[in-house]
Amino acid sequence: MKAGYVIRRILRRAVRYGYTFLGFGEPFLCRLIPQLIDDMGDAYPELKAQQKLIESVIREEELAFLRTLDRGIKLLDDYMAKNAAGKVIPGVDAFVLYDTFGFPIDLTELIAGEKGYKVDLEGFQVELGKQKERARNATANEFGDWTVYNEGEDVQFTGYDTVEQTGAKLLKSRKVVQKNKEMLQLVFDRTPFYGEMGGEVGDTGVAISASGEEIKILNTVKENNLTIHIADRIPADCNGEFTLRVDAVRRQKIANNHSCTHLLDQALREIVGTHVEQKGSYVCDKYFRFDFSHFEKLSDEQIHAVEARVNEMIRSNFPLIENREATMEEANEMGAIALFGEKYGDRVRVVKFGPSVELCGGCHTSRTGNIGFFKITGESAIAAGVRRIEAVTGEDAERLVNGVQELVKTARAMFNNAPGLTEAIQKLIEENDSYKKQIAEVAKEKTMQLKKALLEHAVEINGHNVIKINESRDLTILRDAATMLQKEAENLVIAAAFESAGKPQLLLMYSQDLVKAGKNAGADIRDAAKCIQGGGGGQPGLATAGGKDIAGLGAALDKMIEKI
C-alpha cells in the first residue's frame, strides 16, 4: 500500500473525528514535536530554546490544513449528491477542489471511489490546462532589444550619499510590454535612484539631459543586478550627459519608514521575545508594514509598549552608523541581525541605530529623530505563526492622531462637551439597552394582543380554521404572532397578503398538525408570490414572501386560499 494512500486515509479520518488524530485530542504532528526536539536538541540547542514557538506554529499549520480539508470534503459530498444519478464527479468540480482547497486529484479519486463514484479526469486536465494558460498570459512580458548608446555593464549606486547625480551617461534603453502596458527602461552608468528591493519601493524623480529636457522617472527596479529606470519617454538626445534627480521629499519619507522598521524589529525582540524574526516588509512613503514570526495576537499592552519603545528610540536621536564593506565575521561580532534564508555576499552593509544592528542594503535616515513620531495602525495574522504590523510615521502619524482628536472632539460636542466622554457613552449604551427592553416588552404585548385578535377572526374553509389578512400590518409583529399560533393552535391557517412600507408582503402559516398531514407553507407561498412579481420561502410551518406588484395582492391571497 502506498504511503500517500495511508497518509490521506489518516488525514481524512482525522477530519471526521474533529481535527484530532484518531481521537487523541491533539493534532497528530504536534504530538511528535516534543519527542523530535528531545532527540535532536543536543545537536541543535536552538530547537529547545524555540520549542514553544515551533509547537504553536506546527499546531496552527496543521489545524488550518485540516479545516481546509474538512471544507473540501463537505464540498465533495455536495458534488456527489448533485451527481448521484451518473456517479461521476465532473472535471470542473474536481478542479475547484484542487485549485481552491488543495485537494490532490488522487485524493478526490480516493474519497469518491469509496462511495462508488468516478472522477472525470479528462475534464480535470482540461481545466488544469486553462489555468496554466491563464497563468502564462498573466505573466507574459514582451521585451524589446536593448539599444546601446555607451559601453558599460556595471552601474554605480550613489544614492546612499546623494539624491542628485551629475555627469551620468545613458548606457542603453528598451521598450517592454507588461500586462498590455508599454514601459520604457533606461540604464545609466551611475545613479542615485534606489531600485525596488528588500521590501523598499523604488525611487521616482527626473532625468535631465544636457539640453534641459526633463524625462520623468516613474519607478526604479532591480533586474539581474542592474538598476533600471522606468521612464515616460526616451530622451531626444541619448548620447550626452544627464543629471539624475531623485524626488528628495519622497525619498526622505521612505528612508524614515525603513529606518523605523529596524527600530520596530528591535522593540519587538525586547518586548515580545527574541524568537521574533522578520518575515517580510513593505516600505513606501505613506506607510510601512512589517511581518514577523510570533504565535499569537499581540495584546493591547504589548502594542502600547512597542509603540512607546520605538518612540523612545526616535527621541534618542540615534545617528546612523554604517559599515558598507563589512565581512560577515565583522557583522557577527557587531551582533547584526540577518534575514533568515537571505543570501549575502562576501561584503555586507551593516546599519546601526543605537541598540538596533542589522544587515541592510536599503536607504536610511541620518538620525532617528528625523522619523518624528511612530504610530501602529493595525496588527493582524497573515499566516500561521506570522503576524503583520502596519504603521505610519512623521506627518502621516500626526494626521492620524489629529484625526482621532477631531473625532473625540466631535463626539464630546454631541454630549454637550461632557468631560467624562467614556462615562457618557457608557450611560448612553445603558439607556439604549433599557429602551430596547421596553420596546421588546411593548412588542411582546402587541404580539399577544394580535394573537388574540387573530383567533377571533378565524373562519372555516374546507374544514380548516383560516385567518385571512389583507390589511396593512407590522410584518415583524405578525410573524411573531404567527409563530406562537403555529406551535399552540390546531387545524389553523393564516394567509396574509398586505402592503408594508410601500411593498407587497405575503405570509402563510400552517399549524403543526397540518404540517404533519403534508402541508408545506414554503412551497405554497412560492406559487402565490408570482402574483406580486416576487419570491420567497421558509419552513413548512411558516413562510414569507415579498414582491414588486402591489396590485397582485388580492390574487396572491386567493392563490394561498386555493392551496388550503
FENHU-V205355 format. One record per backbone hydrogen bond with DSSP energy under -0.5 kcal/mol. CO is the residue of the C=O (numbers start at 1). NH is the residue of the N-H. Records with the same first field share a line. If there is no record, write none. Layout:
CO = NH ; NH
This chain:
2 = 6
3 = 7
4 = 8
5 = 9
6 = 10
7 = 11
8 = 12
9 = 13
10 = 14
11 = 15
12 = 16
13 = 17
14 = 19 ; 20
15 = 18
20 = 22
21 = 24
26 = 21
27 = 31
28 = 31 ; 32
29 = 32 ; 33
30 = 34
32 = 36
33 = 37
34 = 38
35 = 39
36 = 40
37 = 41
40 = 44
44 = 47 ; 48
45 = 49
46 = 50
48 = 51
50 = 54
51 = 55
52 = 56
53 = 57
54 = 58
55 = 59
56 = 60
57 = 61
58 = 62
59 = 63
60 = 64
61 = 65
62 = 66
63 = 67
64 = 68
65 = 69
66 = 70
67 = 71
68 = 72
69 = 73
70 = 74
71 = 75
72 = 76
73 = 77
74 = 78
75 = 79
76 = 80
77 = 81
78 = 82
79 = 83
81 = 84
83 = 87 ; 88
87 = 118
88 = 90
89 = 120
90 = 94
91 = 95
92 = 96
93 = 97
94 = 98
95 = 99
96 = 100 ; 101
97 = 101 ; 103
98 = 102
102 = 104
104 = 107 ; 108
105 = 109
106 = 110
107 = 111
108 = 112
109 = 113
110 = 114
111 = 115
112 = 115 ; 117
113 = 116
118 = 89
119 = 121
120 = 124
121 = 125
122 = 126
123 = 127
124 = 128
125 = 129
126 = 130
127 = 131
128 = 132
129 = 133
130 = 134
131 = 135
132 = 136
133 = 137
134 = 138
135 = 139
137 = 140
140 = 179
141 = 143
142 = 144 ; 177
146 = 148
147 = 173
154 = 156
155 = 157
156 = 158 ; 191
158 = 161 ; 162
163 = 246
165 = 244
168 = 242
169 = 171 ; 189
171 = 149 ; 150
172 = 187
173 = 147
174 = 185
175 = 144
176 = 178 ; 183
177 = 142
178 = 181
181 = 178
183 = 176
184 = 231
185 = 174
186 = 229
187 = 171 ; 172
189 = 156
191 = 158 ; 159
194 = 203
196 = 222
197 = 200
199 = 283
200 = 197
204 = 247
205 = 217
206 = 245
207 = 209 ; 215
208 = 243
209 = 212
213 = 209 ; 215
214 = 216
215 = 207
216 = 218 ; 232
217 = 205
219 = 230
220 = 196
221 = 228
223 = 226
226 = 223 ; 228
228 = 221 ; 230
229 = 186 ; 231
230 = 218 ; 219
231 = 184
236 = 238
240 = 170
241 = 210
242 = 168 ; 244
243 = 208 ; 245
244 = 165 ; 246
245 = 206
246 = 248
247 = 251
248 = 252
249 = 253
250 = 254
251 = 255
252 = 256
253 = 257
254 = 258
255 = 259 ; 365
256 = 260
257 = 261
258 = 262
259 = 263
260 = 264
261 = 265
262 = 266
263 = 267
264 = 268
265 = 269
266 = 270
267 = 271
268 = 272 ; 273
273 = 276
277 = 293
280 = 291
282 = 289
283 = 201
287 = 284
288 = 391
289 = 282
290 = 389
291 = 279 ; 280
292 = 387
299 = 303
300 = 304
301 = 305
302 = 306
303 = 307
304 = 308
305 = 309
306 = 310
307 = 311
308 = 312
309 = 313
310 = 314
311 = 315
312 = 316
313 = 318
314 = 317
318 = 368
319 = 321
320 = 322
321 = 352
323 = 326 ; 350
326 = 348
327 = 331
328 = 332
329 = 333
330 = 334
331 = 336
332 = 335
337 = 359
339 = 342
346 = 328
348 = 326 ; 350
349 = 360
350 = 323
351 = 358
352 = 321
353 = 356
355 = 357
356 = 353
357 = 337
358 = 351 ; 360
366 = 320
367 = 370
368 = 371 ; 372
369 = 372
371 = 373 ; 394
373 = 394
375 = 392
378 = 390
380 = 388
383 = 386
385 = 294
386 = 382 ; 383
387 = 292
388 = 380
389 = 290
390 = 377 ; 378
391 = 288
392 = 375
393 = 396 ; 397
394 = 398
395 = 399
396 = 400
397 = 401
398 = 402
399 = 403
400 = 404
401 = 405
402 = 406
403 = 407
404 = 408
405 = 409
406 = 410
407 = 411
408 = 412
409 = 413
410 = 414
411 = 415
412 = 415 ; 417 ; 418
413 = 416
415 = 418
419 = 421
420 = 424
421 = 425
422 = 426
423 = 427
424 = 428
425 = 429
426 = 430
427 = 431
428 = 432
429 = 433
430 = 434
431 = 435
432 = 436
433 = 437
434 = 438
435 = 439
436 = 440
437 = 441
438 = 442
439 = 443
440 = 444
441 = 445
442 = 446
443 = 447
444 = 448
445 = 449
446 = 450
447 = 451
448 = 452
449 = 453
450 = 454
451 = 455
452 = 456
453 = 457
454 = 457
455 = 458
459 = 466
461 = 464
464 = 461 ; 466
465 = 493
466 = 459 ; 468
467 = 495
469 = 497
473 = 475
474 = 478
475 = 479
476 = 480
477 = 481
478 = 482
479 = 483
480 = 484
481 = 485
482 = 486
483 = 487
484 = 487 ; 488
485 = 489
486 = 512
491 = 465
492 = 511
493 = 467
494 = 496 ; 509
495 = 469
496 = 507
498 = 505
500 = 503
503 = 500
504 = 547
505 = 498
506 = 545
507 = 496
508 = 543
509 = 494
511 = 514 ; 515
512 = 516
513 = 517
514 = 519
515 = 518
520 = 524
521 = 525
522 = 526
523 = 527
524 = 528
525 = 529
526 = 530
527 = 530
528 = 531
529 = 532 ; 534
530 = 533
532 = 548 ; 549
535 = 546
537 = 544
540 = 521
541 = 510
542 = 539
543 = 508
544 = 537
545 = 506
546 = 535
548 = 550
549 = 552
550 = 553
552 = 556
553 = 557
554 = 558
555 = 559
556 = 560
557 = 561
558 = 562
559 = 563
560 = 564
561 = 564
